[in-house]
Amino acid sequence: MMVDATPENKAILLEALEDMMYKLSLQLDDFKGGPLDKQRKELTEKQSKVEKLQHQISLA
């Protein structure tokens, strides 16, 4: 099932992704200065995927 990229849906999706990015950045902040362990690597990868999704939605 695809979600229609109406302006209203785009705004809601982008806002939700912004909230997610904020939470991820807070989680990653706890790892600042530390080694790139498994959890930090997973959070960084997730953050990258969310950034790409934000970009795709904003262009849709």
C-alpha positions, 0 to 999 in steps of 0.5 A: 500500500502506498501513501498518497504524497498529498501536501498534507501527508507530506507535512505530517510525514516530514514532521514525524521524521523530524521528531525521529531525527531529534530522538536519534540525535539525543540517543547518539549524543550519549555516545559522543566521544566514545567508540563506534560500538554496535549500538552507535553504528546502528543508530548512525545507520538509522539516522542516515536512512531517515535523512534519505527518506526525508529527502525523498518525501520532500522531493515527492 
